[in-house]
Amino acid sequence: MASSKVYLDFILEQLSELEEVSYRAMMGEYIIYYHGKIVGGIYDDRLLVKPVKSATSLMPDATYELPYEGAKQMLLVDDVDNKNFLTQLFNAMYDELPMPKKKK
């Protein structure tokens, strides 16, 4: 099942306090970037983020879910209605996220 543009727009609005949040559509889903780094994505109308240490400490009870078959597990963000929490989460995760790989 693909994610809806409506859900993407909702998540982007929740992240509107942050600068340089962008996305890229990919096979009916959306990859979410923060300052050029991949934070996670929207898969089947669920916000999933990379399971870095800061994310797991901010969401100790979060469930691990597969974004799609064959992918690595990611953390499900349940508290998407809390704008302040999402801002805190993305800011906390940023330093732990890898830089994007250079295209050859």
C-alpha positions as CSV (number, residue, x, y, z in Angstrom):
1,M,0.0,0.0,0.0
2,A,1.4,3.4,-0.9
3,S,1.4,6.4,1.4
4,S,-0.9,9.3,0.9
5,K,0.2,12.8,0.0
6,V,-2.2,14.0,2.7
7,Y,-0.2,12.1,5.4
8,L,3.0,13.4,4.0
9,D,1.7,17.0,4.1
10,F,0.6,16.4,7.7
11,I,4.1,15.2,8.8
12,L,5.8,18.1,6.9
13,E,3.5,20.5,8.7
14,Q,4.4,18.9,12.1
15,L,8.1,19.4,11.1
16,S,7.6,23.0,9.9
17,E,9.6,24.4,12.9
18,L,12.8,22.8,11.4
19,E,14.8,24.2,8.6
20,E,15.9,22.1,5.6
21,V,13.4,19.3,5.9
22,S,12.8,17.7,2.5
23,Y,11.5,14.6,1.0
24,R,11.8,12.4,-2.1
25,A,9.0,10.2,-3.4
26,M,10.1,6.6,-4.0
27,M,7.9,3.8,-5.2
28,G,4.7,5.3,-3.6
29,E,6.5,6.1,-0.3
30,Y,8.5,9.1,0.9
31,I,12.1,9.4,2.2
32,I,12.5,12.2,4.7
33,Y,15.7,14.2,4.9
34,Y,16.9,16.7,7.5
35,H,19.8,18.9,6.4
36,G,20.5,16.5,3.6
37,K,20.7,13.4,5.9
38,I,18.1,10.6,5.7
39,V,16.2,10.5,9.0
40,G,13.5,8.0,7.9
41,G,10.5,7.9,5.8
42,I,6.8,7.5,5.4
43,Y,5.8,4.0,4.6
44,D,2.1,2.9,4.5
45,D,1.1,6.1,6.2
46,R,3.5,5.5,9.1
47,L,6.4,7.7,10.1
48,L,9.5,5.4,10.6
49,V,12.9,6.6,11.6
50,K,16.4,5.1,11.7
51,P,17.0,3.3,15.0
52,V,19.9,5.4,16.2
53,K,20.8,5.6,19.9
54,S,19.1,9.0,20.4
55,A,15.9,7.9,18.8
56,T,15.7,4.7,20.9
57,S,16.4,6.7,24.1
58,L,13.6,9.2,23.3
59,M,11.2,6.4,22.4
60,P,12.1,3.5,24.6
61,D,8.8,1.8,24.0
62,A,8.7,2.2,20.2
63,T,8.2,-0.8,18.1
64,Y,10.5,-1.9,15.4
65,E,8.7,-2.3,12.0
66,L,9.7,-3.1,8.5
67,P,9.2,-0.2,6.0
68,Y,8.9,-2.8,3.2
69,E,9.8,-6.4,2.6
70,G,13.6,-7.0,2.7
71,A,14.4,-3.7,4.4
72,K,16.1,-3.1,7.8
73,Q,13.8,-2.5,10.7
74,M,13.0,1.0,11.7
75,L,11.4,2.7,14.7
76,L,7.7,3.6,14.5
77,V,7.0,7.1,15.7
78,D,3.6,7.0,17.5
79,D,3.6,10.6,18.8
80,V,3.2,12.3,15.4
81,D,0.6,14.7,16.8
82,N,3.2,16.3,19.1
83,K,5.1,18.9,17.1
84,N,7.6,19.6,19.9
85,F,8.5,16.0,20.2
86,L,9.1,15.5,16.5
87,T,11.3,18.6,16.5
88,Q,13.3,17.3,19.5
89,L,13.5,13.8,17.9
90,F,14.9,15.1,14.5
91,N,17.4,17.5,16.3
92,A,18.6,14.7,18.6
93,M,19.1,12.2,15.7
94,Y,20.9,14.6,13.4
95,D,24.5,14.1,14.7
96,E,24.2,10.3,14.7
97,L,23.0,10.0,11.1
98,P,25.5,9.3,8.4
99,M,26.3,11.7,5.6
100,P,24.8,10.8,2.3
101,K,26.9,8.7,0.0
102,K,28.5,10.6,-2.9
103,K,27.1,9.6,-6.2
104,K,29.6,8.3,-8.7
